[in-house]
Amino acid sequence: MKAKILTNDPSLIVMFRLGSIEGSLVNNPEEMDEEFRASIKDENLAVLILTTTTKSWIEKEVRAHRESESIPLIVVIDG
């Protein structure tokens, strides 16, 4: 199982890659929605890390996933 971060901050991508966590840089709500949907379909993904900014772009989708699924676990960090 693996973890992944979706963020709009390039420095977070670098920092998490140093910890062997892959990441995707998203620059707008449309990109975030695409990456989020692809990520939650990944059967090897255990933890999906979002920043407060990227989560705010797709609040409804995140809430729906949290209410209906337990994997991947969605964690939100400042950013």
N, C-alpha and C positions, 0 to 999 in steps of 0.2 A: 504494500500500500504506500501511497505517496501523498505529498502535499503540494499545493500550488497557490500562488498569490495573484490576484487581479488588482492592479493599481494604475493610477495615472502619474505616479511618481517614479522616475527612472532610478533614483537613488535607492528606493526600496527593492527594485528588481535586482540591483547589484548586491545589496546586503543579503537578501534571501538566497541568491545564487551561491554566495559564499558558504551558506549553510546547506547546500545541496537541495534547495527548494526551487523548483522551476517557477517561472512567472510570465505573465503576459501584460504588456503595457497597453492600456486602453485609454483613448483620448476623448471619447464622447459616449453618451448613453447607448447609441446604436451598437458601437463596438463592444461595449460592456455587456449588452444583452446577448450578442452572438457568442462571446467568450463564456459567459455564465452558462448558457444553454449547452454548449459543447462540453464544458467542464463537468456539469452534473451528470452527464451521460457517460463519463469515463468511469468504467468499473474498477479501475485501479486507484482511483482518487479517494483518499480517506478524509482529508481536511482541505477545505477551500477557504483561503484567507482573503478577505475583502477589506478595503479601507473604508472609512466613514463616507468619504466622497463617492467612491464607486458604488457602495451600497445604496446611497441616496438616489442614484440614477435609476435603480431598478428595485426599489423598495417592495413593491407588490410581489414581484417574482421571488424575491428572497423570502418574504414572509410565507408565501404559498409553499415553497420548498421546505422550509423549516416545519411547517404544520403537517406536511404529508410524508416526509422522508427523514430518515436519520443519517443516511450516508449520501454524499459526504457531509461531514460536520462543517457548518459554516461559522467561521470565527471572524469577528470584525475588530480591526485595530485602528488607532488614530491615523489620520493621513488624508 
